């Protein structure tokens, strides 16, 4: 029998089943970046506790819908892949109808949270949801599905900013730089994660980057994307006039990304869980912490 995937909980309750179904612990990767966007938005408008809670709910429900939809669409591939064969749909731990209902409810909850945030967020919510659901099909026809995922995840900080500020950033390119930074970061670590399935992807004619261009070339692309991440985050700091605390956060993120890459070698993925889950969680939480510290240091006035 295949081994249980990492970052899953042991248990038979319905709650544990749904948590494992969408890998809820992975929320820690991107939720801090959604809150980074909200924090940057606070320079333009007042933050309220209610808005922060609605942002968290919108992000979590959107991620649930996207991940659940991905599990539904890929259930036959998951059943054939030894690494994923013990997921909830292949094993029958969760039936297809229940999974579909959960995804629909999560999508409705996302739209409701977007409505509670602002008319602009509600207007944009169908486009955001369509993009993150569309990602689930991209591995069937393009090696760049990792970047499609990255763009989908980059919606989170942009949405967080718009939810607070209520309008696009000034200068206009600040939000673009933030989105590019998050897209490159998440796309890069998704490439690293795909190293686990090179043989399977080739066998099933799936178009991951490692399967298409080889492991070493894929690692080089991931490294380049993470360089772009640091440049983009530094550009955000320049655009907002951030101080040394923000700059320190970017510098530490660069160091941690370098360490993350030192853990990954083609042919030796024994430390992939540490690189993918622990390091990316640390990076996002750490960076958010420095953005908050910078914001507090300004006295919430700039």
N, C-alpha and C positions, 0 to 999 in steps of 0.2 A: 504493500500500500504506500502511496506517495506521502511524503512528510507534510505536515501542516505548514502553510505559508507563515512568514513572519508577520508580526504586528496583528495577530488575531487572538481573541480571547477564548478561553476554554469554558464551556458551559452549554446547557441545552435550553435555556430560557428563550422566549421569543425576542426579548430585548437583545440578548447576546447575538442571536441569529441576524438581526437587522444591523447591529453594529458591525459585525464581521462582513456582512453582505456589501457594505459600502466602505469598508476599511475606515471607520470613523476616526481612529487615531491620526490618520493622514491629514485631517482637518488642520492640525497644528502647522502644516507646511505653509498654507496660503492665508489662513485667517489673519495672522499678524500683518500680512501685507495689505489686506483689506482695511485693517485698522491704521496702517501707515497712511493710506490714502485719506481716511477720515481725519487723521491728525493734521495732515497737510491742508485739508479743506478747512480746518478750524482757524487758519490764518485769515480766511475770508468770511466766516460766519460762526455763530456760536454753536458749540456742541452741547447737546442735551443727552442725559442718560437714556432717554427713550429712543433717540435716534441711534445711539450706539447699539442698543439691544436689537433694534430692527435691522441694523446692518449685519449683526451676527446671525440673526435668524435668516435673513435673505441669503447670506453666503452659505450657511449650513444646509439650507433646504435646496439651493441650487446645486450644490455639490452632491447632495444625496440623489437628486434627480439625475444628474449627469453620470455619476458612478453606477447607480442602479440600472440606468438605461444601457450603459456599456456592458454590464454583466448579462443583461437580457440578450443584447445583440450578439455577444461573443460566447454565449453559453455552450454552443457546440464545439468551438475551438477550445474553450476551457476544459471541457470533458475529455478532449484528446491529449491535452498537454499535462504531463506528469506533475509539473509544478503547480498547476491550478485545478487539478482534477478533484480536489477536496473542497472546492468552493461550494457555496450553498445551493445553487441551481443544479450543477452536475450531480451532486450527491442526493438531491431531493430534500435536503434539510429545509429549504424554502421552495414552495411551489411557484410555478410561473405566474399564475394569476395573482397571488399575493404580492409578488415582486412588481408586477405591472401596476397594481393598485397603489402600492407604496410610492412608485415613481410619479404617478399622476397626482397623488396628494401632495408630494413634495413640490411639484411644479406649481400647483395651485397656491401652496403656502408661500413660495417664492414670489409669485405675482402679488399676493396680498401684502407681503412685507414691502415690496417695491412701491405699492400704492400708498402704504403708510409713510414711506420716506418722502416721496415727492411726486408730482405729476410727471416730471422728466424721467425719474427712475422707472415709473410705471410704463411710460412710452417706450423706453429702451429695453424693458425686460423681455419682450418676445424675441428680439434680435439676439440678446445675450443667451437666452435659453436655446434658441435654434442652433447657435454656433457650438455650444458645449455639447449638445446632443449629436450634432453632425460629426463631431470628432470620432465617434465610435465607429464610423464606416471608413474613415480615411486610410487605415492600415491595409485595406483591401486594394487600394489603387495608387498610393503614393508613399515613398520612403520618408516624406517630410511630415508624417502624422504627428511627430513629436512637437513640431513648431505650431501645428494647428492646436494641439493641446496647450502649448505655451500661451498662445494668443487668447485661448479660452480662459485660462487662469489669470491672465493679465487684466481681464475684465474686472476682477475683484478690487484691486486698488483704485482703478478709475471709477468704479461704482461707489466705492467708499468716499472718494473725494466729492463726486457729484451729489451724493446723498447729504453731505454736510454743507458744501458751498452753494449748491443749487445752480451752478453754471460751470462752464469750461474754465480752465486755469488761465492765469496771466503770469508770465508769458504762455502763449498757447502750447508751446512745445514741451512745457514741464510735464504735463500728463502723458504726452507721447513718450518722453524719455522714461517715465516711471513704468509705463506699459511695456516698453521695449526691454527694460531691465528685468521685469518679472517674467516676461515671455521667454527671454533668453535663459534665465536661471532655471525655470521649470522645464523648458524644452531640453536644456542640457542634462538635467538629472534624469529626465525620462529616457534619454538616449542611453545613459549609463544603466538604467534599470532594464532596458531592453537587451542588454548583453546576455542576460540569463536565457533568452529564448532564441538565440541565433539559429541553432539547428532546427528547432521546431518551426520557426517562421519560414525558413527556406523550404522545409518539407511541405508546408501548407500554402506556399505561395503568398505569404504575407510580407508586406513591404516595409519592415522596420529598417532604419538606417544601418544598424550593425549587420543585418542580414544582407543588405544591398551593397554596401561598400567595404565590409570587413570590420573586424573589431577594432583594430588599431586606428583606422581612418575615422571610425565613429567616435572613438575616444578623443581624437584630435579635434573633431567638430565640437564635441561637448566642451572641451577646454576653451576653444575659441568663443563659444557662446557665453561662457562664464566670464571671460575677459570683457565681452560686450556688456554683461550685467554690471560689472564694477564701473565701467565708463559711464553707462547710463545712469546709475544711481548717483555717481559723482556729479553728473550734469543736473540732476534734480536738485542737489544741494546748491549748486551754483545758481540755478533759476530761482530758488526760494530765498537766497541769501543766508543759508543756514550757517551756523557757527561750527566751532571745533568739535562739539559733541557729535553732530551729524557726521562730520568728516571722519571722526574716530570710528563710528559705526561702519562706514564704508570700508575703511582700512581693515578692520577686524573681519568683516565679511570676506574681503579678498584673501586674508590669511586662512580663514576657515575653508574657503572653497579650494584653496591650494592643498590644504591637508586632506580634504575630501578626495581629491584626485589622486593623492598619494596612496589611498586605500584601495584603488581600483586598478587592476592590471588584467588585460585580456588573457584568458586562460586561468586566472586565479580570482574568483569572485567570492572567496570565503568571507571577505569583510564588506560585502555589498550592503547587507542590512544596516551595518554601522554607518556606511557612507550615505545610504539613501535616506534612512529614517532618522537616525540620531543627529547626523551632521546638518541635514537640511532643516530639521526642527530647531536645532540650536541657532542656525544662521537666521532664520526668520524671526524667532523670538528675540534674539540679541539685537538685530537691526531695529525692530520695533521699539525695543527698550531705549536705544540711543535716540531714536526720533522723538519719543515721548520726553526723554531727558532734555533734549534740545528745546522742545516746546515749553516745558516747565521753566527752563532757564530764561526764556524770554518773558516770563510772567504772563503768558497767554495774550501778549500784545506785541504787534510788530508794525 
